[in-house]
Amino acid sequence: MAMAPAASAAAFPRYSKRSSRIRVHRTVTSIPNQAFCQYEKLVAVELPAGLQRIGIEAFGVCRSLKELHLWEGLQYIGDRAFGCCTSLERIVIPSTVDVIPDSAFCCCIALKDVHLMEGLRHIGDNAFNLCKSLTSIIIPSTVQTIGPESFRACSRLKKIRLQNGLRDIGDNAFNLCISLTSIIVPSTVQTIGSESFRDCSKLKKIRLHNGVRQIGDKAFYYCYSLASVTIPSSVEAIGAEAFSGCYLLKIFTLSIREMPDRLFRQCMVKKVHLCEGVQTIGTGFRDCWGVEQVNIPSTVTAIEEQAFYDCGD
């Protein structure tokens, strides 16, 4: 991460909390931590083109803030810098910023237009958590990691474009994105974190490219609009209950060596194709209510006693 000079609160000009519009002096290169925190009447701020650093909670809880432009050349944004700016509607992150920190725009409930530029490498924990007005997001190809809960509960988020270059999707990253209908996971992604798409109730289509190695516990838990899934041969581990509660899931293709616990709990999956290479069938089918047909390959050497417990008739 590119480091900017440390903020100096003593040298920073004072601005009235009663101001609705503020122009930060053109010589300022660093905004100190909490400099404008809880400036409740602030509607617009004009930042200088030479600004390099925005400190921790610098504009936190500026509930009236609507207008803000970040210039190319900005290098550092602190944690919670714009958290709870509940009137902010649009933000462009310049290409010179390589990290969006933890909770940077958390609870910006009016934020509906976010542009992330090539050059960004990491999206921090809770970065856009509870941005309920956000409808679409394009993740640049330079982003390697999406942190835990980064887009959690973005309830209007319908379109997410993930690009080659991304490696890890953090735990709960898109949990409760209840408007999301489809997702394509690129071949460069190695890890899909636990509960990363949990409760995405309208998610109908997922496309997992060869390259994914690990799918975490409850990764697609209660994605009950999901109808079919093919797990690529590159997957080495799937967490417990990864697809539990996917009521409409009917077709599933799997090539992993060992089935995780209760993989299909409370599913109506009817047809499961286990590819050559699967060695152990544990309790993955336990509580799978609708299963009618399971293709068991010649490579299977062990089936647990309760492997198909409570699978209906």
ROBA-549720 format. One record per residue (C-alpha): residue number from 1; residue in one letter; x, y, z. Coordinates in steps of 0.5 Angstrom, whole numbers, always signed. Example, Ala and Ser with C-alpha at 12.3 -4.5 7.8 and 13.67 -1.06 7.14 Angstrom:
<r n="1" res="A" u="+25" v="-9" w="+16"/>
<r n="2" res="S" u="+27" v="-2" w="+14"/>
! end
This chain:
<r n="1" res="M" u="+0" v="+0" w="+0"/>
<r n="2" res="A" u="+3" v="+7" w="-2"/>
<r n="3" res="M" u="+4" v="+11" w="+5"/>
<r n="4" res="A" u="+3" v="+18" w="+5"/>
<r n="5" res="P" u="+6" v="+23" w="+10"/>
<r n="6" res="A" u="+3" v="+23" w="+17"/>
<r n="7" res="A" u="-3" v="+28" w="+18"/>
<r n="8" res="S" u="-1" v="+34" w="+23"/>
<r n="9" res="A" u="-7" v="+36" w="+26"/>
<r n="10" res="A" u="-4" v="+42" w="+29"/>
<r n="11" res="A" u="-2" v="+45" w="+22"/>
<r n="12" res="F" u="-9" v="+44" w="+19"/>
<r n="13" res="P" u="-14" v="+50" w="+19"/>
<r n="14" res="R" u="-20" v="+50" w="+23"/>
<r n="15" res="Y" u="-27" v="+50" w="+20"/>
<r n="16" res="S" u="-33" v="+52" w="+23"/>
<r n="17" res="K" u="-38" v="+46" w="+25"/>
<r n="18" res="R" u="-44" v="+50" w="+22"/>
<r n="19" res="S" u="-41" v="+51" w="+15"/>
<r n="20" res="S" u="-45" v="+47" w="+10"/>
<r n="21" res="R" u="-40" v="+48" w="+5"/>
<r n="22" res="I" u="-32" v="+48" w="+6"/>
<r n="23" res="R" u="-26" v="+49" w="+1"/>
<r n="24" res="V" u="-20" v="+46" w="+4"/>
<r n="25" res="H" u="-14" v="+51" w="+2"/>
<r n="26" res="R" u="-10" v="+49" w="-4"/>
<r n="27" res="T" u="-4" v="+48" w="+0"/>
<r n="28" res="V" u="-6" v="+42" w="+4"/>
<r n="29" res="T" u="-4" v="+35" w="+3"/>
<r n="30" res="S" u="-6" v="+31" w="+9"/>
<r n="31" res="I" u="-13" v="+32" w="+12"/>
<r n="32" res="P" u="-12" v="+29" w="+20"/>
<r n="33" res="N" u="-16" v="+24" w="+23"/>
<r n="34" res="Q" u="-23" v="+26" w="+25"/>
<r n="35" res="A" u="-22" v="+33" w="+22"/>
<r n="36" res="F" u="-29" v="+34" w="+20"/>
<r n="37" res="C" u="-32" v="+28" w="+24"/>
<r n="38" res="Q" u="-39" v="+29" w="+25"/>
<r n="39" res="Y" u="-40" v="+36" w="+22"/>
<r n="40" res="E" u="-47" v="+35" w="+21"/>
<r n="41" res="K" u="-49" v="+41" w="+17"/>
<r n="42" res="L" u="-43" v="+40" w="+12"/>
<r n="43" res="V" u="-46" v="+39" w="+5"/>
<r n="44" res="A" u="-41" v="+40" w="+0"/>
<r n="45" res="V" u="-33" v="+40" w="+1"/>
<r n="46" res="E" u="-28" v="+42" w="-4"/>
<r n="47" res="L" u="-21" v="+38" w="-4"/>
<r n="48" res="P" u="-15" v="+41" w="-6"/>
<r n="49" res="A" u="-12" v="+37" w="-13"/>
<r n="50" res="G" u="-5" v="+36" w="-9"/>
<r n="51" res="L" u="-9" v="+32" w="-3"/>
<r n="52" res="Q" u="-5" v="+26" w="-2"/>
<r n="53" res="R" u="-8" v="+23" w="+5"/>
<r n="54" res="I" u="-15" v="+23" w="+8"/>
<r n="55" res="G" u="-14" v="+21" w="+15"/>
<r n="56" res="I" u="-18" v="+16" w="+20"/>
<r n="57" res="E" u="-26" v="+18" w="+20"/>
<r n="58" res="A" u="-24" v="+25" w="+17"/>
<r n="59" res="F" u="-31" v="+25" w="+14"/>
<r n="60" res="G" u="-34" v="+20" w="+19"/>
<r n="61" res="V" u="-42" v="+21" w="+20"/>
<r n="62" res="C" u="-42" v="+27" w="+16"/>
<r n="63" res="R" u="-50" v="+26" w="+15"/>
<r n="64" res="S" u="-51" v="+31" w="+10"/>
<r n="65" res="L" u="-45" v="+31" w="+6"/>
<r n="66" res="K" u="-47" v="+30" w="-2"/>
<r n="67" res="E" u="-42" v="+33" w="-6"/>
<r n="68" res="L" u="-34" v="+30" w="-6"/>
<r n="69" res="H" u="-29" v="+30" w="-11"/>
<r n="70" res="L" u="-23" v="+26" w="-10"/>
<r n="71" res="W" u="-17" v="+28" w="-15"/>
<r n="72" res="E" u="-12" v="+23" w="-18"/>
<r n="73" res="G" u="-6" v="+24" w="-14"/>
<r n="74" res="L" u="-9" v="+22" w="-7"/>
<r n="75" res="Q" u="-5" v="+16" w="-4"/>
<r n="76" res="Y" u="-9" v="+14" w="+2"/>
<r n="77" res="I" u="-16" v="+14" w="+5"/>
<r n="78" res="G" u="-16" v="+12" w="+13"/>
<r n="79" res="D" u="-21" v="+7" w="+16"/>
<r n="80" res="R" u="-28" v="+9" w="+17"/>
<r n="81" res="A" u="-26" v="+16" w="+13"/>
<r n="82" res="F" u="-33" v="+17" w="+10"/>
<r n="83" res="G" u="-37" v="+12" w="+14"/>
<r n="84" res="C" u="-44" v="+14" w="+16"/>
<r n="85" res="C" u="-44" v="+19" w="+11"/>
<r n="86" res="T" u="-52" v="+18" w="+10"/>
<r n="87" res="S" u="-53" v="+23" w="+4"/>
<r n="88" res="L" u="-47" v="+21" w="+0"/>
<r n="89" res="E" u="-49" v="+19" w="-7"/>
<r n="90" res="R" u="-43" v="+18" w="-12"/>
<r n="91" res="I" u="-36" v="+17" w="-11"/>
<r n="92" res="V" u="-30" v="+16" w="-16"/>
<r n="93" res="I" u="-24" v="+13" w="-13"/>
<r n="94" res="P" u="-18" v="+15" w="-17"/>
<r n="95" res="S" u="-13" v="+10" w="-20"/>
<r n="96" res="T" u="-7" v="+13" w="-15"/>
<r n="97" res="V" u="-11" v="+9" w="-9"/>
<r n="98" res="D" u="-9" v="+2" w="-8"/>
<r n="99" res="V" u="-13" v="+0" w="-2"/>
<r n="100" res="I" u="-20" v="+2" w="+0"/>
<r n="101" res="P" u="-20" v="+1" w="+8"/>
<r n="102" res="D" u="-24" v="-2" w="+13"/>
<r n="103" res="S" u="-31" v="+1" w="+13"/>
<r n="104" res="A" u="-29" v="+7" w="+9"/>
<r n="105" res="F" u="-36" v="+8" w="+6"/>
<r n="106" res="C" u="-40" v="+3" w="+11"/>
<r n="107" res="C" u="-47" v="+5" w="+12"/>
<r n="108" res="C" u="-47" v="+10" w="+6"/>
<r n="109" res="I" u="-54" v="+8" w="+5"/>
<r n="110" res="A" u="-56" v="+13" w="-1"/>
<r n="111" res="L" u="-49" v="+11" w="-4"/>
<r n="112" res="K" u="-52" v="+9" w="-11"/>
<r n="113" res="D" u="-46" v="+10" w="-16"/>
<r n="114" res="V" u="-39" v="+8" w="-14"/>
<r n="115" res="H" u="-33" v="+8" w="-19"/>
<r n="116" res="L" u="-27" v="+4" w="-18"/>
<r n="117" res="M" u="-21" v="+5" w="-22"/>
<r n="118" res="E" u="-15" v="+0" w="-25"/>
<r n="119" res="G" u="-10" v="+1" w="-20"/>
<r n="120" res="L" u="-14" v="-1" w="-14"/>
<r n="121" res="R" u="-11" v="-8" w="-10"/>
<r n="122" res="H" u="-15" v="-9" w="-4"/>
<r n="123" res="I" u="-22" v="-7" w="-2"/>
<r n="124" res="G" u="-22" v="-8" w="+6"/>
<r n="125" res="D" u="-27" v="-11" w="+11"/>
<r n="126" res="N" u="-34" v="-8" w="+11"/>
<r n="127" res="A" u="-32" v="-2" w="+6"/>
<r n="128" res="F" u="-39" v="-2" w="+3"/>
<r n="129" res="N" u="-43" v="-6" w="+8"/>
<r n="130" res="L" u="-50" v="-3" w="+8"/>
<r n="131" res="C" u="-50" v="+1" w="+2"/>
<r n="132" res="K" u="-57" v="+0" w="+1"/>
<r n="133" res="S" u="-58" v="+4" w="-5"/>
<r n="134" res="L" u="-52" v="+1" w="-9"/>
<r n="135" res="T" u="-55" v="-3" w="-15"/>
<r n="136" res="S" u="-48" v="-5" w="-19"/>
<r n="137" res="I" u="-41" v="-5" w="-18"/>
<r n="138" res="I" u="-35" v="-7" w="-23"/>
<r n="139" res="I" u="-29" v="-9" w="-19"/>
<r n="140" res="P" u="-22" v="-7" w="-23"/>
<r n="141" res="S" u="-18" v="-13" w="-26"/>
<r n="142" res="T" u="-12" v="-10" w="-21"/>
<r n="143" res="V" u="-16" v="-12" w="-15"/>
<r n="144" res="Q" u="-13" v="-18" w="-12"/>
<r n="145" res="T" u="-18" v="-19" w="-5"/>
<r n="146" res="I" u="-25" v="-17" w="-3"/>
<r n="147" res="G" u="-25" v="-17" w="+4"/>
<r n="148" res="P" u="-30" v="-20" w="+9"/>
<r n="149" res="E" u="-37" v="-16" w="+9"/>
<r n="150" res="S" u="-34" v="-11" w="+4"/>
<r n="151" res="F" u="-41" v="-11" w="+0"/>
<r n="152" res="R" u="-45" v="-15" w="+6"/>
<r n="153" res="A" u="-53" v="-13" w="+6"/>
<r n="154" res="C" u="-52" v="-8" w="+0"/>
<r n="155" res="S" u="-60" v="-10" w="-1"/>
<r n="156" res="R" u="-61" v="-7" w="-8"/>
<r n="157" res="L" u="-54" v="-10" w="-11"/>
<r n="158" res="K" u="-56" v="-13" w="-18"/>
<r n="159" res="K" u="-50" v="-14" w="-22"/>
<r n="160" res="I" u="-43" v="-15" w="-20"/>
<r n="161" res="R" u="-37" v="-16" w="-25"/>
<r n="162" res="L" u="-31" v="-20" w="-22"/>
<r n="163" res="Q" u="-25" v="-20" w="-27"/>
<r n="164" res="N" u="-19" v="-24" w="-28"/>
<r n="165" res="G" u="-14" v="-22" w="-23"/>
<r n="166" res="L" u="-18" v="-23" w="-17"/>
<r n="167" res="R" u="-16" v="-28" w="-12"/>
<r n="168" res="D" u="-20" v="-28" w="-6"/>
<r n="169" res="I" u="-27" v="-27" w="-4"/>
<r n="170" res="G" u="-27" v="-26" w="+4"/>
<r n="171" res="D" u="-32" v="-29" w="+9"/>
<r n="172" res="N" u="-39" v="-26" w="+8"/>
<r n="173" res="A" u="-37" v="-21" w="+2"/>
<r n="174" res="F" u="-44" v="-21" w="-1"/>
<r n="175" res="N" u="-48" v="-24" w="+4"/>
<r n="176" res="L" u="-55" v="-21" w="+4"/>
<r n="177" res="C" u="-55" v="-18" w="-3"/>
<r n="178" res="I" u="-62" v="-20" w="-4"/>
<r n="179" res="S" u="-63" v="-17" w="-11"/>
<r n="180" res="L" u="-57" v="-21" w="-14"/>
<r n="181" res="T" u="-59" v="-26" w="-19"/>
<r n="182" res="S" u="-52" v="-28" w="-22"/>
<r n="183" res="I" u="-45" v="-29" w="-21"/>
<r n="184" res="I" u="-39" v="-31" w="-25"/>
<r n="185" res="V" u="-33" v="-33" w="-21"/>
<r n="186" res="P" u="-27" v="-32" w="-25"/>
<r n="187" res="S" u="-21" v="-37" w="-26"/>
<r n="188" res="T" u="-16" v="-33" w="-22"/>
<r n="189" res="V" u="-20" v="-34" w="-16"/>
<r n="190" res="Q" u="-18" v="-39" w="-11"/>
<r n="191" res="T" u="-22" v="-38" w="-5"/>
<r n="192" res="I" u="-29" v="-37" w="-4"/>
<r n="193" res="G" u="-30" v="-35" w="+3"/>
<r n="194" res="S" u="-35" v="-38" w="+9"/>
<r n="195" res="E" u="-42" v="-35" w="+8"/>
<r n="196" res="S" u="-39" v="-30" w="+2"/>
<r n="197" res="F" u="-46" v="-31" w="-2"/>
<r n="198" res="R" u="-50" v="-33" w="+4"/>
<r n="199" res="D" u="-58" v="-31" w="+4"/>
<r n="200" res="C" u="-57" v="-28" w="-3"/>
<r n="201" res="S" u="-64" v="-31" w="-4"/>
<r n="202" res="K" u="-65" v="-29" w="-12"/>
<r n="203" res="L" u="-59" v="-32" w="-14"/>
<r n="204" res="K" u="-61" v="-36" w="-20"/>
<r n="205" res="K" u="-54" v="-37" w="-23"/>
<r n="206" res="I" u="-47" v="-38" w="-21"/>
<r n="207" res="R" u="-41" v="-40" w="-26"/>
<r n="208" res="L" u="-35" v="-43" w="-23"/>
<r n="209" res="H" u="-29" v="-43" w="-27"/>
<r n="210" res="N" u="-23" v="-48" w="-26"/>
<r n="211" res="G" u="-18" v="-45" w="-22"/>
<r n="212" res="V" u="-23" v="-44" w="-15"/>
<r n="213" res="R" u="-19" v="-49" w="-10"/>
<r n="214" res="Q" u="-24" v="-48" w="-4"/>
<r n="215" res="I" u="-31" v="-46" w="-2"/>
<r n="216" res="G" u="-32" v="-44" w="+5"/>
<r n="217" res="D" u="-37" v="-46" w="+10"/>
<r n="218" res="K" u="-44" v="-44" w="+8"/>
<r n="219" res="A" u="-42" v="-40" w="+2"/>
<r n="220" res="F" u="-48" v="-41" w="-2"/>
<r n="221" res="Y" u="-53" v="-42" w="+4"/>
<r n="222" res="Y" u="-60" v="-41" w="+3"/>
<r n="223" res="C" u="-59" v="-38" w="-4"/>
<r n="224" res="Y" u="-66" v="-42" w="-5"/>
<r n="225" res="S" u="-67" v="-39" w="-12"/>
<r n="226" res="L" u="-61" v="-43" w="-15"/>
<r n="227" res="A" u="-63" v="-49" w="-19"/>
<r n="228" res="S" u="-56" v="-52" w="-22"/>
<r n="229" res="V" u="-49" v="-52" w="-20"/>
<r n="230" res="T" u="-43" v="-55" w="-23"/>
<r n="231" res="I" u="-36" v="-55" w="-18"/>
<r n="232" res="P" u="-30" v="-55" w="-23"/>
<r n="233" res="S" u="-25" v="-60" w="-22"/>
<r n="234" res="S" u="-20" v="-55" w="-19"/>
<r n="235" res="V" u="-24" v="-55" w="-12"/>
<r n="236" res="E" u="-20" v="-58" w="-7"/>
<r n="237" res="A" u="-25" v="-57" w="-1"/>
<r n="238" res="I" u="-32" v="-55" w="+0"/>
<r n="239" res="G" u="-34" v="-53" w="+7"/>
<r n="240" res="A" u="-40" v="-55" w="+11"/>
<r n="241" res="E" u="-47" v="-54" w="+9"/>
<r n="242" res="A" u="-44" v="-50" w="+3"/>
<r n="243" res="F" u="-51" v="-51" w="-1"/>
<r n="244" res="S" u="-56" v="-52" w="+5"/>
<r n="245" res="G" u="-62" v="-49" w="+4"/>
<r n="246" res="C" u="-62" v="-48" w="-3"/>
<r n="247" res="Y" u="-69" v="-51" w="-4"/>
<r n="248" res="L" u="-69" v="-51" w="-12"/>
<r n="249" res="L" u="-63" v="-54" w="-13"/>
<r n="250" res="K" u="-64" v="-60" w="-17"/>
<r n="251" res="I" u="-58" v="-61" w="-21"/>
<r n="252" res="F" u="-51" v="-62" w="-18"/>
<r n="253" res="T" u="-44" v="-64" w="-21"/>
<r n="254" res="L" u="-38" v="-65" w="-16"/>
<r n="255" res="S" u="-31" v="-68" w="-17"/>
<r n="256" res="I" u="-28" v="-67" w="-10"/>
<r n="257" res="R" u="-25" v="-73" w="-7"/>
<r n="258" res="E" u="-29" v="-72" w="+0"/>
<r n="259" res="M" u="-36" v="-69" w="+1"/>
<r n="260" res="P" u="-37" v="-64" w="+6"/>
<r n="261" res="D" u="-42" v="-65" w="+12"/>
<r n="262" res="R" u="-49" v="-64" w="+10"/>
<r n="263" res="L" u="-48" v="-60" w="+3"/>
<r n="264" res="F" u="-55" v="-61" w="+1"/>
<r n="265" res="R" u="-59" v="-60" w="+8"/>
<r n="266" res="Q" u="-66" v="-58" w="+6"/>
<r n="267" res="C" u="-65" v="-58" w="-1"/>
<r n="268" res="M" u="-69" v="-61" w="-6"/>
<r n="269" res="V" u="-64" v="-64" w="-11"/>
<r n="270" res="K" u="-66" v="-69" w="-15"/>
<r n="271" res="K" u="-60" v="-71" w="-19"/>
<r n="272" res="V" u="-53" v="-71" w="-17"/>
<r n="273" res="H" u="-47" v="-73" w="-21"/>
<r n="274" res="L" u="-41" v="-75" w="-17"/>
<r n="275" res="C" u="-35" v="-75" w="-22"/>
<r n="276" res="E" u="-29" v="-80" w="-22"/>
<r n="277" res="G" u="-24" v="-78" w="-16"/>
<r n="278" res="V" u="-29" v="-78" w="-11"/>
<r n="279" res="Q" u="-27" v="-82" w="-5"/>
<r n="280" res="T" u="-31" v="-81" w="+1"/>
<r n="281" res="I" u="-39" v="-80" w="+2"/>
<r n="282" res="G" u="-40" v="-78" w="+9"/>
<r n="283" res="T" u="-46" v="-74" w="+11"/>
<r n="284" res="G" u="-46" v="-69" w="+5"/>
<r n="285" res="F" u="-53" v="-72" w="+3"/>
<r n="286" res="R" u="-56" v="-72" w="+10"/>
<r n="287" res="D" u="-63" v="-68" w="+10"/>
<r n="288" res="C" u="-63" v="-68" w="+3"/>
<r n="289" res="W" u="-71" v="-68" w="+2"/>
<r n="290" res="G" u="-71" v="-69" w="-6"/>
<r n="291" res="V" u="-65" v="-74" w="-8"/>
<r n="292" res="E" u="-67" v="-79" w="-13"/>
<r n="293" res="Q" u="-61" v="-81" w="-17"/>
<r n="294" res="V" u="-54" v="-81" w="-15"/>
<r n="295" res="N" u="-48" v="-83" w="-19"/>
<r n="296" res="I" u="-43" v="-86" w="-15"/>
<r n="297" res="P" u="-36" v="-87" w="-19"/>
<r n="298" res="S" u="-32" v="-93" w="-18"/>
<r n="299" res="T" u="-27" v="-89" w="-14"/>
<r n="300" res="V" u="-31" v="-89" w="-8"/>
<r n="301" res="T" u="-28" v="-93" w="-3"/>
<r n="302" res="A" u="-32" v="-91" w="+3"/>
<r n="303" res="I" u="-40" v="-89" w="+5"/>
<r n="304" res="E" u="-41" v="-87" w="+12"/>
<r n="305" res="E" u="-47" v="-91" w="+15"/>
<r n="306" res="Q" u="-52" v="-85" w="+15"/>
<r n="307" res="A" u="-50" v="-82" w="+9"/>
<r n="308" res="F" u="-57" v="-81" w="+6"/>
<r n="309" res="Y" u="-60" v="-80" w="+13"/>
<r n="310" res="D" u="-67" v="-77" w="+12"/>
<r n="311" res="C" u="-67" v="-77" w="+5"/>
<r n="312" res="G" u="-74" v="-78" w="+4"/>
<r n="313" res="D" u="-77" v="-84" w="+1"/>
! end
